[in-house]
Amino acid sequence: MATNDQSELDQDVAEVRRRVEALANDMRGLGMEVRLTSEEYGSERDFDGTITRTITFSFKVSQQD
């Protein structure tokens, strides 16, 4: 994996994380209690040469009366 490819992927992952955190903050702004967790799995190259990284986000949402 070329350094450029890894750097670009790192930037893309950072942007995804930023947007998911912004979504969680929007939900908090609506009065919801939100817990956000994530799991990230290492980069791998698919059969066609595409570099991928899997990130799983989990939201736990609750609202108090």
CHARMM internal coordinates of N, CA and C (Angstrom, degrees):
IC EDIT
DIST 1 N 1 CA 1.4393
DIST 1 CA 1 C 1.5190
ANGL 1 N 1 CA 1 C 107.73
DIST 1 C 2 N 1.2948
ANGL 1 CA 1 C 2 N 116.55
DIHE 1 N 1 CA 1 C 2 N 125.28
DIST 2 N 2 CA 1.4530
ANGL 1 C 2 N 2 CA 121.23
DIHE 1 CA 1 C 2 N 2 CA -178.85
DIST 2 CA 2 C 1.5245
ANGL 2 N 2 CA 2 C 109.86
DIHE 1 C 2 N 2 CA 2 C -71.39
DIST 2 C 3 N 1.3191
ANGL 2 CA 2 C 3 N 115.09
DIHE 2 N 2 CA 2 C 3 N 148.75
DIST 3 N 3 CA 1.4595
ANGL 2 C 3 N 3 CA 120.52
DIHE 2 CA 2 C 3 N 3 CA -179.81
DIST 3 CA 3 C 1.5223
ANGL 3 N 3 CA 3 C 111.30
DIHE 2 C 3 N 3 CA 3 C -57.91
DIST 3 C 4 N 1.3242
ANGL 3 CA 3 C 4 N 117.04
DIHE 3 N 3 CA 3 C 4 N -40.04
DIST 4 N 4 CA 1.4648
ANGL 3 C 4 N 4 CA 121.41
DIHE 3 CA 3 C 4 N 4 CA 178.16
DIST 4 CA 4 C 1.5193
ANGL 4 N 4 CA 4 C 111.35
DIHE 3 C 4 N 4 CA 4 C -59.75
DIST 4 C 5 N 1.3394
ANGL 4 CA 4 C 5 N 116.08
DIHE 4 N 4 CA 4 C 5 N -44.16
DIST 5 N 5 CA 1.4635
ANGL 4 C 5 N 5 CA 120.82
DIHE 4 CA 4 C 5 N 5 CA 179.06
DIST 5 CA 5 C 1.5264
ANGL 5 N 5 CA 5 C 110.45
DIHE 4 C 5 N 5 CA 5 C -60.44
DIST 5 C 6 N 1.3229
ANGL 5 CA 5 C 6 N 115.92
DIHE 5 N 5 CA 5 C 6 N -44.92
DIST 6 N 6 CA 1.4635
ANGL 5 C 6 N 6 CA 121.01
DIHE 5 CA 5 C 6 N 6 CA -179.16
DIST 6 CA 6 C 1.5240
ANGL 6 N 6 CA 6 C 110.62
DIHE 5 C 6 N 6 CA 6 C -64.89
DIST 6 C 7 N 1.3180
ANGL 6 CA 6 C 7 N 116.72
DIHE 6 N 6 CA 6 C 7 N -41.87
DIST 7 N 7 CA 1.4634
ANGL 6 C 7 N 7 CA 121.63
DIHE 6 CA 6 C 7 N 7 CA 179.98
DIST 7 CA 7 C 1.5273
ANGL 7 N 7 CA 7 C 111.03
DIHE 6 C 7 N 7 CA 7 C -63.28
DIST 7 C 8 N 1.3204
ANGL 7 CA 7 C 8 N 116.76
DIHE 7 N 7 CA 7 C 8 N -43.68
DIST 8 N 8 CA 1.4641
ANGL 7 C 8 N 8 CA 121.08
DIHE 7 CA 7 C 8 N 8 CA 178.74
DIST 8 CA 8 C 1.5264
ANGL 8 N 8 CA 8 C 110.65
DIHE 7 C 8 N 8 CA 8 C -64.41
DIST 8 C 9 N 1.3158
ANGL 8 CA 8 C 9 N 116.34
DIHE 8 N 8 CA 8 C 9 N -41.76
DIST 9 N 9 CA 1.4622
ANGL 8 C 9 N 9 CA 120.55
DIHE 8 CA 8 C 9 N 9 CA 178.40
DIST 9 CA 9 C 1.5278
ANGL 9 N 9 CA 9 C 110.30
DIHE 8 C 9 N 9 CA 9 C -64.09
DIST 9 C 10 N 1.3299
ANGL 9 CA 9 C 10 N 117.25
DIHE 9 N 9 CA 9 C 10 N -41.59
DIST 10 N 10 CA 1.4658
ANGL 9 C 10 N 10 CA 120.88
DIHE 9 CA 9 C 10 N 10 CA 177.32
DIST 10 CA 10 C 1.5224
ANGL 10 N 10 CA 10 C 111.15
DIHE 9 C 10 N 10 CA 10 C -59.32
DIST 10 C 11 N 1.3211
ANGL 10 CA 10 C 11 N 116.85
DIHE 10 N 10 CA 10 C 11 N -41.53
DIST 11 N 11 CA 1.4671
ANGL 10 C 11 N 11 CA 121.11
DIHE 10 CA 10 C 11 N 11 CA 178.89
DIST 11 CA 11 C 1.5268
ANGL 11 N 11 CA 11 C 110.88
DIHE 10 C 11 N 11 CA 11 C -65.51
DIST 11 C 12 N 1.3189
ANGL 11 CA 11 C 12 N 116.63
DIHE 11 N 11 CA 11 C 12 N -41.99
DIST 12 N 12 CA 1.4680
ANGL 11 C 12 N 12 CA 120.64
DIHE 11 CA 11 C 12 N 12 CA 178.53
DIST 12 CA 12 C 1.5298
ANGL 12 N 12 CA 12 C 110.90
DIHE 11 C 12 N 12 CA 12 C -63.23
DIST 12 C 13 N 1.3200
ANGL 12 CA 12 C 13 N 116.34
DIHE 12 N 12 CA 12 C 13 N -43.18
DIST 13 N 13 CA 1.4655
ANGL 12 C 13 N 13 CA 120.76
DIHE 12 CA 12 C 13 N 13 CA 179.38
DIST 13 CA 13 C 1.5280
ANGL 13 N 13 CA 13 C 110.14
DIHE 12 C 13 N 13 CA 13 C -63.57
DIST 13 C 14 N 1.3192
ANGL 13 CA 13 C 14 N 117.27
DIHE 13 N 13 CA 13 C 14 N -41.74
DIST 14 N 14 CA 1.4659
ANGL 13 C 14 N 14 CA 120.93
DIHE 13 CA 13 C 14 N 14 CA 178.21
DIST 14 CA 14 C 1.5295
ANGL 14 N 14 CA 14 C 110.79
DIHE 13 C 14 N 14 CA 14 C -61.47
DIST 14 C 15 N 1.3247
ANGL 14 CA 14 C 15 N 117.26
DIHE 14 N 14 CA 14 C 15 N -39.31
DIST 15 N 15 CA 1.4672
ANGL 14 C 15 N 15 CA 121.17
DIHE 14 CA 14 C 15 N 15 CA 178.87
DIST 15 CA 15 C 1.5273
ANGL 15 N 15 CA 15 C 110.84
DIHE 14 C 15 N 15 CA 15 C -67.19
DIST 15 C 16 N 1.3164
ANGL 15 CA 15 C 16 N 117.65
DIHE 15 N 15 CA 15 C 16 N -41.00
DIST 16 N 16 CA 1.4718
ANGL 15 C 16 N 16 CA 120.75
DIHE 15 CA 15 C 16 N 16 CA 177.44
DIST 16 CA 16 C 1.5242
ANGL 16 N 16 CA 16 C 109.64
DIHE 15 C 16 N 16 CA 16 C -61.98
DIST 16 C 17 N 1.3272
ANGL 16 CA 16 C 17 N 116.58
DIHE 16 N 16 CA 16 C 17 N -45.91
DIST 17 N 17 CA 1.4676
ANGL 16 C 17 N 17 CA 120.39
DIHE 16 CA 16 C 17 N 17 CA 179.18
DIST 17 CA 17 C 1.5353
ANGL 17 N 17 CA 17 C 110.92
DIHE 16 C 17 N 17 CA 17 C -60.49
DIST 17 C 18 N 1.3356
ANGL 17 CA 17 C 18 N 116.82
DIHE 17 N 17 CA 17 C 18 N -41.44
DIST 18 N 18 CA 1.4644
ANGL 17 C 18 N 18 CA 121.33
DIHE 17 CA 17 C 18 N 18 CA 179.74
DIST 18 CA 18 C 1.5336
ANGL 18 N 18 CA 18 C 110.32
DIHE 17 C 18 N 18 CA 18 C -61.81
DIST 18 C 19 N 1.3183
ANGL 18 CA 18 C 19 N 116.39
DIHE 18 N 18 CA 18 C 19 N -43.70
DIST 19 N 19 CA 1.4687
ANGL 18 C 19 N 19 CA 120.18
DIHE 18 CA 18 C 19 N 19 CA -178.65
DIST 19 CA 19 C 1.5268
ANGL 19 N 19 CA 19 C 112.23
DIHE 18 C 19 N 19 CA 19 C -68.70
DIST 19 C 20 N 1.3122
ANGL 19 CA 19 C 20 N 117.41
DIHE 19 N 19 CA 19 C 20 N -37.80
DIST 20 N 20 CA 1.4670
ANGL 19 C 20 N 20 CA 120.34
DIHE 19 CA 19 C 20 N 20 CA 178.28
DIST 20 CA 20 C 1.5273
ANGL 20 N 20 CA 20 C 109.70
DIHE 19 C 20 N 20 CA 20 C -67.02
DIST 20 C 21 N 1.3271
ANGL 20 CA 20 C 21 N 117.26
DIHE 20 N 20 CA 20 C 21 N -40.79
DIST 21 N 21 CA 1.4656
ANGL 20 C 21 N 21 CA 120.65
DIHE 20 CA 20 C 21 N 21 CA 177.13
DIST 21 CA 21 C 1.5303
ANGL 21 N 21 CA 21 C 110.53
DIHE 20 C 21 N 21 CA 21 C -63.73
DIST 21 C 22 N 1.3301
ANGL 21 CA 21 C 22 N 117.45
DIHE 21 N 21 CA 21 C 22 N -38.60
DIST 22 N 22 CA 1.4707
ANGL 21 C 22 N 22 CA 121.27
DIHE 21 CA 21 C 22 N 22 CA 176.99
DIST 22 CA 22 C 1.5293
ANGL 22 N 22 CA 22 C 110.42
DIHE 21 C 22 N 22 CA 22 C -62.67
DIST 22 C 23 N 1.3290
ANGL 22 CA 22 C 23 N 117.26
DIHE 22 N 22 CA 22 C 23 N -40.21
DIST 23 N 23 CA 1.4652
ANGL 22 C 23 N 23 CA 121.30
DIHE 22 CA 22 C 23 N 23 CA 176.85
DIST 23 CA 23 C 1.5282
ANGL 23 N 23 CA 23 C 110.28
DIHE 22 C 23 N 23 CA 23 C -61.90
DIST 23 C 24 N 1.3235
ANGL 23 CA 23 C 24 N 116.78
DIHE 23 N 23 CA 23 C 24 N -45.14
DIST 24 N 24 CA 1.4647
ANGL 23 C 24 N 24 CA 120.69
DIHE 23 CA 23 C 24 N 24 CA 178.76
DIST 24 CA 24 C 1.5294
ANGL 24 N 24 CA 24 C 110.45
DIHE 23 C 24 N 24 CA 24 C -61.23
DIST 24 C 25 N 1.3254
ANGL 24 CA 24 C 25 N 117.19
DIHE 24 N 24 CA 24 C 25 N -40.25
DIST 25 N 25 CA 1.4667
ANGL 24 C 25 N 25 CA 120.59
DIHE 24 CA 24 C 25 N 25 CA 178.36
DIST 25 CA 25 C 1.5252
ANGL 25 N 25 CA 25 C 111.39
DIHE 24 C 25 N 25 CA 25 C -65.58
DIST 25 C 26 N 1.3310
ANGL 25 CA 25 C 26 N 117.39
DIHE 25 N 25 CA 25 C 26 N -38.31
DIST 26 N 26 CA 1.4659
ANGL 25 C 26 N 26 CA 120.85
DIHE 25 CA 25 C 26 N 26 CA 175.79
DIST 26 CA 26 C 1.5275
ANGL 26 N 26 CA 26 C 110.46
DIHE 25 C 26 N 26 CA 26 C -61.20
DIST 26 C 27 N 1.3160
ANGL 26 CA 26 C 27 N 116.38
DIHE 26 N 26 CA 26 C 27 N -41.30
DIST 27 N 27 CA 1.4602
ANGL 26 C 27 N 27 CA 120.79
DIHE 26 CA 26 C 27 N 27 CA 179.31
DIST 27 CA 27 C 1.5285
ANGL 27 N 27 CA 27 C 110.16
DIHE 26 C 27 N 27 CA 27 C -65.25
DIST 27 C 28 N 1.3285
ANGL 27 CA 27 C 28 N 116.39
DIHE 27 N 27 CA 27 C 28 N -39.97
DIST 28 N 28 CA 1.4713
ANGL 27 C 28 N 28 CA 119.90
DIHE 27 CA 27 C 28 N 28 CA 176.98
DIST 28 CA 28 C 1.5237
ANGL 28 N 28 CA 28 C 110.17
DIHE 27 C 28 N 28 CA 28 C -62.51
DIST 28 C 29 N 1.3295
ANGL 28 CA 28 C 29 N 116.20
DIHE 28 N 28 CA 28 C 29 N -36.72
DIST 29 N 29 CA 1.4569
ANGL 28 C 29 N 29 CA 121.31
DIHE 28 CA 28 C 29 N 29 CA 178.39
DIST 29 CA 29 C 1.5215
ANGL 29 N 29 CA 29 C 112.86
DIHE 28 C 29 N 29 CA 29 C -64.05
DIST 29 C 30 N 1.3191
ANGL 29 CA 29 C 30 N 116.94
DIHE 29 N 29 CA 29 C 30 N -21.20
DIST 30 N 30 CA 1.4658
ANGL 29 C 30 N 30 CA 122.16
DIHE 29 CA 29 C 30 N 30 CA 176.69
DIST 30 CA 30 C 1.5253
ANGL 30 N 30 CA 30 C 111.73
DIHE 29 C 30 N 30 CA 30 C -87.80
DIST 30 C 31 N 1.3278
ANGL 30 CA 30 C 31 N 116.68
DIHE 30 N 30 CA 30 C 31 N 4.54
DIST 31 N 31 CA 1.4590
ANGL 30 C 31 N 31 CA 121.16
DIHE 30 CA 30 C 31 N 31 CA 177.46
DIST 31 CA 31 C 1.5106
ANGL 31 N 31 CA 31 C 114.79
DIHE 30 C 31 N 31 CA 31 C 93.08
DIST 31 C 32 N 1.3108
ANGL 31 CA 31 C 32 N 117.08
DIHE 31 N 31 CA 31 C 32 N 7.74
DIST 32 N 32 CA 1.4587
ANGL 31 C 32 N 32 CA 120.18
DIHE 31 CA 31 C 32 N 32 CA 179.79
DIST 32 CA 32 C 1.5232
ANGL 32 N 32 CA 32 C 109.89
DIHE 31 C 32 N 32 CA 32 C -88.98
DIST 32 C 33 N 1.3055
ANGL 32 CA 32 C 33 N 114.78
DIHE 32 N 32 CA 32 C 33 N 146.84
DIST 33 N 33 CA 1.4512
ANGL 32 C 33 N 33 CA 119.94
DIHE 32 CA 32 C 33 N 33 CA 171.60
DIST 33 CA 33 C 1.5255
ANGL 33 N 33 CA 33 C 106.18
DIHE 32 C 33 N 33 CA 33 C -92.37
DIST 33 C 34 N 1.3196
ANGL 33 CA 33 C 34 N 116.73
DIHE 33 N 33 CA 33 C 34 N 120.46
DIST 34 N 34 CA 1.4615
ANGL 33 C 34 N 34 CA 121.42
DIHE 33 CA 33 C 34 N 34 CA -173.94
DIST 34 CA 34 C 1.5202
ANGL 34 N 34 CA 34 C 109.75
DIHE 33 C 34 N 34 CA 34 C -123.41
DIST 34 C 35 N 1.3229
ANGL 34 CA 34 C 35 N 114.69
DIHE 34 N 34 CA 34 C 35 N 129.22
DIST 35 N 35 CA 1.4637
ANGL 34 C 35 N 35 CA 119.85
DIHE 34 CA 34 C 35 N 35 CA 171.40
DIST 35 CA 35 C 1.5259
ANGL 35 N 35 CA 35 C 106.63
DIHE 34 C 35 N 35 CA 35 C -114.05
DIST 35 C 36 N 1.3115
ANGL 35 CA 35 C 36 N 115.36
DIHE 35 N 35 CA 35 C 36 N 124.89
DIST 36 N 36 CA 1.4604
ANGL 35 C 36 N 36 CA 121.90
DIHE 35 CA 35 C 36 N 36 CA -177.68
DIST 36 CA 36 C 1.5203
ANGL 36 N 36 CA 36 C 109.15
DIHE 35 C 36 N 36 CA 36 C -113.76
DIST 36 C 37 N 1.3181
ANGL 36 CA 36 C 37 N 115.94
DIHE 36 N 36 CA 36 C 37 N 126.71
DIST 37 N 37 CA 1.4604
ANGL 36 C 37 N 37 CA 120.28
DIHE 36 CA 36 C 37 N 37 CA 174.07
DIST 37 CA 37 C 1.5239
ANGL 37 N 37 CA 37 C 108.19
DIHE 36 C 37 N 37 CA 37 C -126.91
DIST 37 C 38 N 1.3214
ANGL 37 CA 37 C 38 N 115.19
DIHE 37 N 37 CA 37 C 38 N 156.65
DIST 38 N 38 CA 1.4650
ANGL 37 C 38 N 38 CA 118.84
DIHE 37 CA 37 C 38 N 38 CA 178.50
DIST 38 CA 38 C 1.5201
ANGL 38 N 38 CA 38 C 110.03
DIHE 37 C 38 N 38 CA 38 C -143.86
DIST 38 C 39 N 1.3005
ANGL 38 CA 38 C 39 N 114.44
DIHE 38 N 38 CA 38 C 39 N 150.88
DIST 39 N 39 CA 1.4649
ANGL 38 C 39 N 39 CA 122.82
DIHE 38 CA 38 C 39 N 39 CA 173.79
DIST 39 CA 39 C 1.5140
ANGL 39 N 39 CA 39 C 107.05
DIHE 38 C 39 N 39 CA 39 C -126.64
DIST 39 C 40 N 1.3140
ANGL 39 CA 39 C 40 N 115.95
DIHE 39 N 39 CA 39 C 40 N 134.83
DIST 40 N 40 CA 1.4599
ANGL 39 C 40 N 40 CA 120.29
DIHE 39 CA 39 C 40 N 40 CA -178.95
DIST 40 CA 40 C 1.5236
ANGL 40 N 40 CA 40 C 109.14
DIHE 39 C 40 N 40 CA 40 C -122.46
DIST 40 C 41 N 1.3129
ANGL 40 CA 40 C 41 N 114.37
DIHE 40 N 40 CA 40 C 41 N 137.35
DIST 41 N 41 CA 1.4553
ANGL 40 C 41 N 41 CA 120.97
DIHE 40 CA 40 C 41 N 41 CA -179.51
DIST 41 CA 41 C 1.5189
ANGL 41 N 41 CA 41 C 108.28
DIHE 40 C 41 N 41 CA 41 C -114.34
DIST 41 C 42 N 1.3034
ANGL 41 CA 41 C 42 N 116.92
DIHE 41 N 41 CA 41 C 42 N 145.38
DIST 42 N 42 CA 1.4583
ANGL 41 C 42 N 42 CA 122.83
DIHE 41 CA 41 C 42 N 42 CA -173.45
DIST 42 CA 42 C 1.5127
ANGL 42 N 42 CA 42 C 115.19
DIHE 41 C 42 N 42 CA 42 C -55.04
DIST 42 C 43 N 1.3078
ANGL 42 CA 42 C 43 N 113.79
DIHE 42 N 42 CA 42 C 43 N 160.70
DIST 43 N 43 CA 1.4640
ANGL 42 C 43 N 43 CA 120.95
DIHE 42 CA 42 C 43 N 43 CA 178.48
DIST 43 CA 43 C 1.5200
ANGL 43 N 43 CA 43 C 109.97
DIHE 42 C 43 N 43 CA 43 C -68.06
DIST 43 C 44 N 1.3160
ANGL 43 CA 43 C 44 N 114.70
DIHE 43 N 43 CA 43 C 44 N 144.31
DIST 44 N 44 CA 1.4669
ANGL 43 C 44 N 44 CA 119.69
DIHE 43 CA 43 C 44 N 44 CA 175.09
DIST 44 CA 44 C 1.5167
ANGL 44 N 44 CA 44 C 108.82
DIHE 43 C 44 N 44 CA 44 C -145.22
DIST 44 C 45 N 1.2885
ANGL 44 CA 44 C 45 N 114.86
DIHE 44 N 44 CA 44 C 45 N 155.94
DIST 45 N 45 CA 1.4612
ANGL 44 C 45 N 45 CA 120.78
DIHE 44 CA 44 C 45 N 45 CA 179.91
DIST 45 CA 45 C 1.5268
ANGL 45 N 45 CA 45 C 108.29
DIHE 44 C 45 N 45 CA 45 C -103.35
DIST 45 C 46 N 1.3367
ANGL 45 CA 45 C 46 N 115.50
DIHE 45 N 45 CA 45 C 46 N 124.48
DIST 46 N 46 CA 1.4584
ANGL 45 C 46 N 46 CA 121.25
DIHE 45 CA 45 C 46 N 46 CA 178.25
DIST 46 CA 46 C 1.5277
ANGL 46 N 46 CA 46 C 110.44
DIHE 45 C 46 N 46 CA 46 C -73.49
DIST 46 C 47 N 1.3301
ANGL 46 CA 46 C 47 N 115.78
DIHE 46 N 46 CA 46 C 47 N 170.66
DIST 47 N 47 CA 1.4634
ANGL 46 C 47 N 47 CA 121.52
DIHE 46 CA 46 C 47 N 47 CA -178.63
DIST 47 CA 47 C 1.5206
ANGL 47 N 47 CA 47 C 112.53
DIHE 46 C 47 N 47 CA 47 C -58.53
DIST 47 C 48 N 1.3443
ANGL 47 CA 47 C 48 N 117.10
DIHE 47 N 47 CA 47 C 48 N -27.01
DIST 48 N 48 CA 1.4655
ANGL 47 C 48 N 48 CA 119.95
DIHE 47 CA 47 C 48 N 48 CA -178.68
DIST 48 CA 48 C 1.5298
ANGL 48 N 48 CA 48 C 112.86
DIHE 47 C 48 N 48 CA 48 C -93.63
DIST 48 C 49 N 1.3330
ANGL 48 CA 48 C 49 N 116.44
DIHE 48 N 48 CA 48 C 49 N 5.84
DIST 49 N 49 CA 1.4587
ANGL 48 C 49 N 49 CA 120.62
DIHE 48 CA 48 C 49 N 49 CA 177.70
DIST 49 CA 49 C 1.5164
ANGL 49 N 49 CA 49 C 114.59
DIHE 48 C 49 N 49 CA 49 C 94.74
DIST 49 C 50 N 1.3219
ANGL 49 CA 49 C 50 N 117.31
DIHE 49 N 49 CA 49 C 50 N -4.38
DIST 50 N 50 CA 1.4576
ANGL 49 C 50 N 50 CA 121.02
DIHE 49 CA 49 C 50 N 50 CA 179.34
DIST 50 CA 50 C 1.5259
ANGL 50 N 50 CA 50 C 109.70
DIHE 49 C 50 N 50 CA 50 C -72.47
DIST 50 C 51 N 1.3285
ANGL 50 CA 50 C 51 N 115.71
DIHE 50 N 50 CA 50 C 51 N 133.92
DIST 51 N 51 CA 1.4604
ANGL 50 C 51 N 51 CA 120.63
DIHE 50 CA 50 C 51 N 51 CA 177.72
DIST 51 CA 51 C 1.5221
ANGL 51 N 51 CA 51 C 107.92
DIHE 50 C 51 N 51 CA 51 C -92.79
DIST 51 C 52 N 1.3276
ANGL 51 CA 51 C 52 N 116.48
DIHE 51 N 51 CA 51 C 52 N 129.07
DIST 52 N 52 CA 1.4591
ANGL 51 C 52 N 52 CA 120.65
DIHE 51 CA 51 C 52 N 52 CA -178.60
DIST 52 CA 52 C 1.5230
ANGL 52 N 52 CA 52 C 110.84
DIHE 51 C 52 N 52 CA 52 C -128.92
DIST 52 C 53 N 1.3055
ANGL 52 CA 52 C 53 N 114.43
DIHE 52 N 52 CA 52 C 53 N 156.42
DIST 53 N 53 CA 1.4609
ANGL 52 C 53 N 53 CA 121.84
DIHE 52 CA 52 C 53 N 53 CA 172.32
DIST 53 CA 53 C 1.5192
ANGL 53 N 53 CA 53 C 106.01
DIHE 52 C 53 N 53 CA 53 C -139.89
DIST 53 C 54 N 1.3044
ANGL 53 CA 53 C 54 N 116.76
DIHE 53 N 53 CA 53 C 54 N 133.87
DIST 54 N 54 CA 1.4570
ANGL 53 C 54 N 54 CA 121.25
DIHE 53 CA 53 C 54 N 54 CA -178.97
DIST 54 CA 54 C 1.5215
ANGL 54 N 54 CA 54 C 109.64
DIHE 53 C 54 N 54 CA 54 C -99.56
DIST 54 C 55 N 1.3268
ANGL 54 CA 54 C 55 N 115.47
DIHE 54 N 54 CA 54 C 55 N 128.87
DIST 55 N 55 CA 1.4596
ANGL 54 C 55 N 55 CA 121.92
DIHE 54 CA 54 C 55 N 55 CA 175.54
DIST 55 CA 55 C 1.5215
ANGL 55 N 55 CA 55 C 106.66
DIHE 54 C 55 N 55 CA 55 C -128.01
DIST 55 C 56 N 1.3122
ANGL 55 CA 55 C 56 N 116.46
DIHE 55 N 55 CA 55 C 56 N 126.19
DIST 56 N 56 CA 1.4545
ANGL 55 C 56 N 56 CA 121.81
DIHE 55 CA 55 C 56 N 56 CA 178.36
DIST 56 CA 56 C 1.5256
ANGL 56 N 56 CA 56 C 108.47
DIHE 55 C 56 N 56 CA 56 C -109.57
DIST 56 C 57 N 1.3281
ANGL 56 CA 56 C 57 N 116.43
DIHE 56 N 56 CA 56 C 57 N 123.08
DIST 57 N 57 CA 1.4587
ANGL 56 C 57 N 57 CA 121.80
DIHE 56 CA 56 C 57 N 57 CA 177.81
DIST 57 CA 57 C 1.5178
ANGL 57 N 57 CA 57 C 108.54
DIHE 56 C 57 N 57 CA 57 C -105.62
DIST 57 C 58 N 1.3163
ANGL 57 CA 57 C 58 N 115.29
DIHE 57 N 57 CA 57 C 58 N 140.62
DIST 58 N 58 CA 1.4570
ANGL 57 C 58 N 58 CA 120.85
DIHE 57 CA 57 C 58 N 58 CA 178.18
DIST 58 CA 58 C 1.5291
ANGL 58 N 58 CA 58 C 108.38
DIHE 57 C 58 N 58 CA 58 C -129.29
DIST 58 C 59 N 1.3248
ANGL 58 CA 58 C 59 N 115.61
DIHE 58 N 58 CA 58 C 59 N 129.03
DIST 59 N 59 CA 1.4570
ANGL 58 C 59 N 59 CA 121.46
DIHE 58 CA 58 C 59 N 59 CA 177.89
DIST 59 CA 59 C 1.5203
ANGL 59 N 59 CA 59 C 108.69
DIHE 58 C 59 N 59 CA 59 C -109.35
DIST 59 C 60 N 1.3087
ANGL 59 CA 59 C 60 N 116.40
DIHE 59 N 59 CA 59 C 60 N 132.58
DIST 60 N 60 CA 1.4598
ANGL 59 C 60 N 60 CA 120.93
DIHE 59 CA 59 C 60 N 60 CA 169.67
DIST 60 CA 60 C 1.5207
ANGL 60 N 60 CA 60 C 105.52
DIHE 59 C 60 N 60 CA 60 C -115.34
DIST 60 C 61 N 1.3207
ANGL 60 CA 60 C 61 N 116.08
DIHE 60 N 60 CA 60 C 61 N 115.29
DIST 61 N 61 CA 1.4596
ANGL 60 C 61 N 61 CA 121.81
DIHE 60 CA 60 C 61 N 61 CA -173.50
DIST 61 CA 61 C 1.5227
ANGL 61 N 61 CA 61 C 109.24
DIHE 60 C 61 N 61 CA 61 C -114.95
DIST 61 C 62 N 1.3315
ANGL 61 CA 61 C 62 N 115.36
DIHE 61 N 61 CA 61 C 62 N 132.25
DIST 62 N 62 CA 1.4625
ANGL 61 C 62 N 62 CA 119.74
DIHE 61 CA 61 C 62 N 62 CA 175.20
DIST 62 CA 62 C 1.5209
ANGL 62 N 62 CA 62 C 108.45
DIHE 61 C 62 N 62 CA 62 C -140.98
DIST 62 C 63 N 1.2988
ANGL 62 CA 62 C 63 N 115.40
DIHE 62 N 62 CA 62 C 63 N 159.89
DIST 63 N 63 CA 1.4560
ANGL 62 C 63 N 63 CA 120.44
DIHE 62 CA 62 C 63 N 63 CA 179.20
DIST 63 CA 63 C 1.5203
ANGL 63 N 63 CA 63 C 107.66
DIHE 62 C 63 N 63 CA 63 C -140.68
DIST 63 C 64 N 1.3235
ANGL 63 CA 63 C 64 N 115.27
DIHE 63 N 63 CA 63 C 64 N 129.11
DIST 64 N 64 CA 1.4576
ANGL 63 C 64 N 64 CA 119.75
DIHE 63 CA 63 C 64 N 64 CA -179.87
DIST 64 CA 64 C 1.5194
ANGL 64 N 64 CA 64 C 109.97
DIHE 63 C 64 N 64 CA 64 C -91.49
DIST 64 C 65 N 1.3221
ANGL 64 CA 64 C 65 N 114.93
DIHE 64 N 64 CA 64 C 65 N 143.13
DIST 65 N 65 CA 1.4742
ANGL 64 C 65 N 65 CA 120.00
DIHE 64 CA 64 C 65 N 65 CA 177.86
DIST 65 CA 65 C 1.5035
ANGL 65 N 65 CA 65 C 110.71
DIHE 64 C 65 N 65 CA 65 C -80.34
END
COOR INIT
IC SEED 1 N 1 CA 1 C
IC BUILD
